[in-house]
Amino acid sequence: MSFLGSHFTFDSINSRDFGLIIASINVDLNSAQSGSGFEIQTASTGKNAEKLFLGVRQSAVLEFSLEIVSEKAIDLATVLRIKHWLFGAIGYKKLQIWAPWYEDFYFNCILKPSEDIKFGGEFYGFKCAVECNSPYAYTFPLTTVWKFDDSRINSFQFNNFSADLEGLRPKIEFTLSKSGTFFRIENLTTRKIFSMRNLQPNEKITVDNKNQIITSSTGLRRFSNLETGENKGFLSFAHGINKLDCHGLLSDFKMTYQFAVRLGGG
């Protein structure tokens, strides 16, 4: 599948500003990547023909080629501006393709130039390689807010659509009530527990579960307040429906997350 005629946004700039569209993705328009894969970790013994499965490793990143063109010839000054925009960025930037099924997602990537497209001595576009920072594309950040009744156990369900093999590890924020000193989430689906104790009333806690960072409105270091071991630790969700039991005296609780998706390059 190609994206013939589609506009795109890269590093917050829309290609319409330069009159550019995507002519194709991938070299062969009759095939498309399904999203970068993973490496299977195995082991074997001398007298056993069957391999032992040890796990998987998400080491490969998603890569694909991209052809960007203009319907009109581009003057040299504009060519230089476009190249600085597309190929001069330091670090990974968001690439969003304005095509059906794809406009709700983005690739976090670097564009690497390969060829200029010229006809009759005039510039008409560029060929480049797209190198992402992971095997996936992503949804834009989503936030869910739950209302809490601190007189009982609060039960919720969360449907995790993420394809990340490590599970979804969201950012959560919660504020304790004037009587609260702890918060506990038991994931009944995975049997894993997130629990923080010995906190202060009215304290606001922010936990980045993916990067394992905890911050507090008190300015105190709260990593030691997180219970670990025996299936306890940072919060994560398995793929599919996760059933949660939440305990504690809170005034509010919200979760911000992004789903990793296997879009591939076309």
Residue, then its C-alpha position, 0 to 999 in steps of 0.5 A: m500500500s502506498f500513500l500517494g498524494s498524502h501530506f505529512t507533519f514532521d517535527s511539528i511542521n506540515s508538508r503543505d507549507f512547502g507543497l510536498i506530498i509523499a509519493s511512496i513508502n518502501v521500494d516495492l509498493n506491492s508489499a509493506q512491512s508489518g512493523s519491525g520484529f523481535e529476536i527469539q532467544t533460545a538455547s539447545t543441548g547436545k542430545n536434545a533436538e528441541k530448542l528451549f525458549l528463553g524469551v524475546r528481545q526487542s532489539a530491531v527498530l522499524e526502518f523504511s524508505l520514503e519518497i517526498v515530492s512536489e508537483k512543481a519545481i522547487d527553487l534552490a533556496t527552498v530546497l535548502r530550507i526543506k533539507h534543514w527541516l527534514f534532515g537537520a534535526i538533532g534527535y528523534k522527531k514525530l512523523q505523522i502521515w495524513a492518510p486514512w488509518y494512519e493519521d491517529f499515529y506517529f513514528n518517532c524517527i530520524l530521516k536520513p537523506s539518500e537522493d535528490i529527485k531532479f528532472g531537467g535540472e530542476f529539484y522536485g523532491f527527495k528520497c530518504a530512509v526513516e529510522c525509528n527509535s523502536p519497533y513501533a509507531y505510537t498513538f498520541p498521549l491519552t489520559t484517563v481520569w478515575k473518580f475515587d470513593d475512598s470509603r471502599i475498594n475502587s474497581f476498574q477495567f482498562n483495555n490495553f491495546s499496546a503491542d509492546l512485549e514489555g507491557l504498557r507502563p503508563k505515567i500515573e498521578f494521584t493526590l492523597s486525601k487529607s487522611g491518606t497515607f498509602f495507595r495500592i493497585e492490584n492488577l487482578t489480571t497479572r497478579k502484580i501489585f503497585s503499592m506506595r506507603n508512608l506518604q503524607p496527607n494531601e501529597k501529590i505523587t507522579v510515577d513514570n513507570k516506564n522510566q522508573i521515576i517517582t516525584s512528589s509535591t513534597g520534594l522528598r525522594r519517594f523511591s523507597n516508599l514503593e514496595t518491591g519484590e513478591n510481584k510488587g513494583f512499578l505498574s504495568f498492564a498486560h495486553g487486553i483487559n486488565k481488572l484492577d482493585c485500587h485501595g487508598l484514600l485519594s482525592d484524584f487519580k489519572m493515568t497517561y499512556q500511549f499504545a505501541v502499534r505495529l503499523g509498519g511502513g505502508 
